[in-house]
């Protein structure tokens, strides 16, 4: 396995550790600093852009003023893969503000899903690298679908036992360790696949958790959100969905989690104690890499 790092990745890790240290000191003294959080977020976002990673699409949902069946498109803020919200409960508002960022989408687990169209740039063959990144808040112990093509394999989902699962285009089923995903809590989930070596990796809250090699027909498509071939639905909220055409480095995954964590705290979605603990955990994970 190649352990080398580019200069930009090394700089990102060094700077993020330094910023984390500053935030931990701020948090431990019970002094909040929105200005510092904003500066840290702006810097890390600029680093994200400078790294020129292969982001294909990003659905932040922040641009939306409403999310009702058939009314407004679900905007792709990075590309032109806009989505359409489908639900059978008519005019019920699906837009939420209790999110890591300003807005997110709530799925009722019954009939809600988003279709992004049959776009080739959201499809990856078994020799192509890809990464899917989400903030999720699941509220039901069931097959919680994150993304799929809705008509056949493959699909990506979380399971009632807290595992993360991939059903390959060849019909093979790969499942992570149990207990990675918990209910009623915002978590940052990243699933990354290296096509040439067919290795799948899973990160939770910026921490590497599980991997498996030898994927068979590891083709993936991200044309739907919230539904899978068998009719299962996700129940809960989803925010800041990103798709990349690369297996992005750990430093970028941790950076994205750090930015979202700041938003959670700034928007009063987590307590000061939880904020501090998550920062300590993230700093520990950064130091390991």
NORMOBEL-V34577 format. One record per residue. SS is DSSP state (~ for helix, > for strand, _ for the rest). NEAR is the number of other C-alpha atoms within 12 Angstrom. Layout:
# NORMOBEL-V34577
<<SS,NEAR> <SS,NEAR>>
This chain:
# NORMOBEL-V34577
<<_,5> <_,6> <_,10> <_,11> <_,15> <_,14> <~,12> <~,21> <~,30> <~,23> <~,20> <~,35> <~,33> <~,21> <~,23> <~,36> <~,31> <~,19> <~,31> <~,40> <~,24> <~,25> <~,38> <~,31> <~,21> <~,23> <~,29> <~,19> <_,14> <_,15> <_,17> <_,25> <_,20> <~,20> <~,15> <~,22> <~,30> <~,23> <~,18> <~,32> <~,29> <~,20> <~,22> <~,35> <~,23> <~,18> <~,26> <~,26> <~,18> <~,16> <_,23> <_,18> <_,25> <_,26> <>,30> <>,31> <>,34> <>,33> <>,38> <_,33> <_,39> <_,27> <_,23> <_,27> <_,21> <_,26> <_,35> <_,29> <_,27> <_,24> <_,20> <_,22> <_,27> <>,43> <_,30> <_,28> <_,24> <_,21> <_,23> <_,19> <_,29> <_,29> <>,34> <>,27> <>,38> <>,33> <_,28> <_,19> <_,19> <_,16> <_,16> <_,22> <_,27> <_,37> <>,32> <>,27> <_,27> <_,29> <_,37> <_,40> <_,34> <_,25> <_,30> <>,36> <>,47> <>,38> <>,42> <>,31> <_,30> <_,24> <_,24> <_,38> <>,45> <>,44> <>,33> <_,35> <_,26> <_,19> <_,21> <~,17> <~,25> <~,36> <>,34> <>,34> <_,28> <_,27> <_,24> <_,27> <_,34> <>,41> <>,43> <>,45> <>,46> <>,45> <>,45> <>,43> <>,36> <>,39> <_,27> <_,29> <_,25> <_,24> <_,34> <>,44> <>,48> <>,50> <>,45> <>,44> <_,39> <_,31> <_,19> <_,23> <_,27> <_,40> <>,44> <>,52> <>,48> <>,47> <_,32> <_,26> <_,22> <_,27> <_,31> <>,40> <>,36> <>,41> <>,34> <_,32> <_,28> <_,20> <_,19> <_,19> <>,22> <>,33> <>,31> <_,31> <_,21> <_,17> <_,19> <_,29> <_,38> <_,29> <_,25> <_,17> <_,26> <_,37> <>,38> <>,41> <>,45> <>,46> <>,48> <>,42> <>,43> <>,33> <_,28> <_,23> <_,21> <_,27> <>,30> <>,40> <>,41> <>,41> <>,40> <>,37> <_,40> <_,40> <>,36> <>,28> <>,26> <>,27> <>,25> <>,26> <_,21> <_,21> <_,32> <_,27> <_,29> <_,39> <_,36> <>,47> <>,42> <_,46> <_,36> <>,41> <>,48> <_,49> <>,40> <_,37> <_,26> <_,20> <_,22> <_,34> <>,39> <_,40> <>,36> <>,39> <>,42> <>,45> <>,41> <>,41> <>,43> <>,41> <>,41> <>,38> <_,32> <_,27> <_,34> <_,34> <_,39> <~,35> <~,40> <~,41> <~,43> <~,41> <~,44> <~,44> <~,42> <~,46> <~,38> <~,43> <~,41> <~,42> <~,32> <~,34> <~,33> <~,28> <_,23> <_,22> <_,26> <_,25> <_,19> <~,26> <~,19> <~,22> <~,33> <~,31> <~,23> <~,34> <~,39> <~,27> <~,26> <~,38> <~,33> <~,20> <~,29> <~,34> <~,22> <~,15> <_,23>>
